[in-house]
Amino acid sequence: MIDLDMTNIITNPNCGNSPKMAFLQEFKTACVKEDLEFLTESVTDEIVWNIVGDKKAEGKGNFIHELKKRTSANVDELVIDQVLSHGKGGAINGKITGKNGKSVAFAEFFIFNGAKGAKIKSITTYLVEL
Protein backbone atom coordinates (compact mmCIF):
# COMPACT_ATOMS: atom_id res chain seq x y z
CA MET A 1 0.00 0.00 0.00
CA ILE A 2 1.23 3.48 -0.87
CA ASP A 3 1.22 6.09 1.89
CA LEU A 4 -0.34 9.13 0.21
CA ASP A 5 -0.04 11.19 3.37
CA MET A 6 3.63 11.64 2.51
CA THR A 7 2.66 13.98 -0.34
CA ASN A 8 3.61 17.57 0.45
CA ILE A 9 0.72 19.94 -0.35
CA ILE A 10 1.33 23.67 -0.49
CA THR A 11 -1.87 25.67 -0.92
CA ASN A 12 -2.85 29.26 -1.45
CA PRO A 13 -3.91 30.83 1.88
CA ASN A 14 -6.11 33.40 0.10
CA CYS A 15 -8.93 30.91 -0.55
CA GLY A 16 -10.53 31.02 2.88
CA ASN A 17 -12.92 33.88 2.20
CA SER A 18 -14.52 32.28 -0.87
CA PRO A 19 -16.33 28.96 -0.50
CA LYS A 20 -15.98 28.18 -4.22
CA MET A 21 -12.24 28.91 -4.21
CA ALA A 22 -11.77 26.76 -1.11
CA PHE A 23 -13.78 23.99 -2.82
CA LEU A 24 -11.54 24.08 -5.92
CA GLN A 25 -8.47 23.85 -3.73
CA GLU A 26 -10.02 20.91 -1.89
CA PHE A 27 -10.96 19.30 -5.23
CA LYS A 28 -7.37 19.47 -6.53
CA THR A 29 -6.04 18.16 -3.22
CA ALA A 30 -8.55 15.28 -3.44
CA CYS A 31 -7.10 14.42 -6.87
CA VAL A 32 -3.65 14.06 -5.33
CA LYS A 33 -4.93 12.13 -2.32
CA GLU A 34 -7.09 9.94 -4.59
CA ASP A 35 -10.24 10.72 -2.61
CA LEU A 36 -12.55 9.17 -5.19
CA GLU A 37 -15.61 9.50 -2.95
CA PHE A 38 -15.19 13.29 -2.69
CA LEU A 39 -14.39 13.60 -6.41
CA THR A 40 -17.38 11.50 -7.47
CA GLU A 41 -19.73 13.57 -5.32
CA SER A 42 -18.26 16.83 -6.65
CA VAL A 43 -19.04 16.34 -10.34
CA THR A 44 -22.25 15.98 -12.34
CA ASP A 45 -23.16 12.68 -14.02
CA GLU A 46 -22.49 14.38 -17.38
CA ILE A 47 -19.03 15.73 -16.44
CA VAL A 48 -16.75 16.50 -19.39
CA TRP A 49 -13.01 16.50 -18.69
CA ASN A 50 -10.96 17.82 -21.59
CA ILE A 51 -7.23 17.24 -21.14
CA VAL A 52 -6.07 19.50 -23.95
CA GLY A 53 -3.95 17.75 -26.55
CA ASP A 54 -4.49 14.34 -24.95
CA LYS A 55 -7.98 13.08 -24.13
CA LYS A 56 -11.58 13.94 -23.43
CA ALA A 57 -13.51 11.93 -20.83
CA GLU A 58 -17.29 12.29 -20.87
CA GLY A 59 -19.55 11.06 -18.08
CA LYS A 60 -18.82 10.33 -14.43
CA GLY A 61 -17.66 6.76 -15.08
CA ASN A 62 -15.16 7.83 -17.74
CA PHE A 63 -14.01 10.72 -15.55
CA ILE A 64 -13.22 8.35 -12.65
CA HIS A 65 -11.60 5.82 -15.01
CA GLU A 66 -9.30 8.50 -16.46
CA LEU A 67 -8.53 9.83 -12.99
CA LYS A 68 -7.50 6.34 -11.82
CA LYS A 69 -5.23 5.97 -14.87
CA ARG A 70 -3.54 9.23 -13.93
CA THR A 71 -3.13 8.12 -10.36
CA SER A 72 -1.42 10.58 -8.09
CA ALA A 73 0.24 7.91 -5.94
CA ASN A 74 3.60 8.95 -7.34
CA VAL A 75 3.18 12.63 -6.45
CA ASP A 76 5.77 14.05 -4.09
CA GLU A 77 4.44 17.63 -4.01
CA LEU A 78 1.41 19.64 -5.10
CA VAL A 79 1.79 23.43 -5.18
CA ILE A 80 -1.35 25.50 -5.76
CA ASP A 81 -0.37 29.00 -6.84
CA GLN A 82 -3.71 30.63 -7.64
CA VAL A 83 -7.39 29.86 -7.36
CA LEU A 84 -10.01 32.09 -8.97
CA SER A 85 -13.78 31.99 -9.20
CA HIS A 86 -16.52 34.11 -10.68
CA GLY A 87 -20.13 33.19 -11.37
CA LYS A 88 -20.31 29.67 -12.84
CA GLY A 89 -16.57 29.48 -13.51
CA GLY A 90 -13.36 28.87 -11.65
CA ALA A 91 -9.68 28.25 -12.30
CA ILE A 92 -6.67 26.85 -10.49
CA ASN A 93 -3.01 26.61 -11.40
CA GLY A 94 0.20 25.32 -9.91
CA LYS A 95 2.80 22.60 -10.15
CA ILE A 96 2.93 18.88 -9.45
CA THR A 97 6.27 17.19 -8.78
CA GLY A 98 6.55 13.42 -8.94
CA LYS A 99 8.63 11.18 -6.72
CA ASN A 100 10.87 10.76 -9.78
CA GLY A 101 11.71 14.50 -9.63
CA LYS A 102 9.82 15.43 -12.81
CA SER A 103 7.46 18.40 -12.61
CA VAL A 104 4.34 19.41 -14.53
CA ALA A 105 2.75 22.84 -14.47
CA PHE A 106 -1.03 22.76 -14.65
CA ALA A 107 -3.90 25.13 -15.25
CA GLU A 108 -7.49 23.96 -14.93
CA PHE A 109 -10.69 25.76 -15.78
CA PHE A 110 -13.97 24.66 -14.23
CA ILE A 111 -17.60 25.27 -15.14
CA PHE A 112 -20.15 24.61 -12.40
CA ASN A 113 -23.77 23.58 -12.97
CA GLY A 114 -24.88 26.78 -11.22
CA ALA A 115 -23.54 30.07 -9.90
CA LYS A 116 -23.67 28.66 -6.36
CA GLY A 117 -21.11 26.07 -7.48
CA ALA A 118 -23.02 22.97 -6.47
CA LYS A 119 -21.20 20.53 -8.79
CA ILE A 120 -18.59 20.68 -11.54
CA LYS A 121 -19.95 20.02 -15.03
CA SER A 122 -16.75 20.53 -17.03
CA ILE A 123 -13.00 20.75 -16.54
CA THR A 124 -10.43 21.84 -19.10
CA THR A 125 -6.88 20.88 -18.11
CA TYR A 126 -3.63 22.18 -19.57
CA LEU A 127 -0.41 20.37 -18.63
CA VAL A 128 3.14 21.49 -19.43
CA GLU A 129 6.15 19.33 -18.57
CA LEU A 130 8.89 21.38 -16.93
C-alpha positions, 0 to 999 in steps of 0.5 A: 500500500502506498502512503499518500499522506507523505505527499507535500501539499502547499496551498494558497492561503487566500482561498478562505474567504470564498467557499468556491475557491476553497472547494476548488483547492479541496478538489485538486487536493482530493485528486492528489490524495485519490479521494474518489468519494469526494471527487465522485460527489463533486461532479455531475453525471455528465461531467466532461473532462478535456485534457487539452492535446491528450484526451476527453472523458465524458460522463462520471464513469469515464471521468473516474476511469481516467482519474484512476489511470492518472493516479497521483500515488507517485506525487511528491508535491502539489503546489497551488499558486492561484485559485479564482472563481466568478459566477459559474466558472473557476480556475486553479493553477500550480505545479505537481512534482513526482517522486521521480523528480519530474514536474508538470505545471497545470492550469485547470478551468472549471464550469459549475452547474450553477452560480452557487457552485453545487457541482462541476460540469466541465474541466479543461486541463492544460499540462506542461512538462517542466 
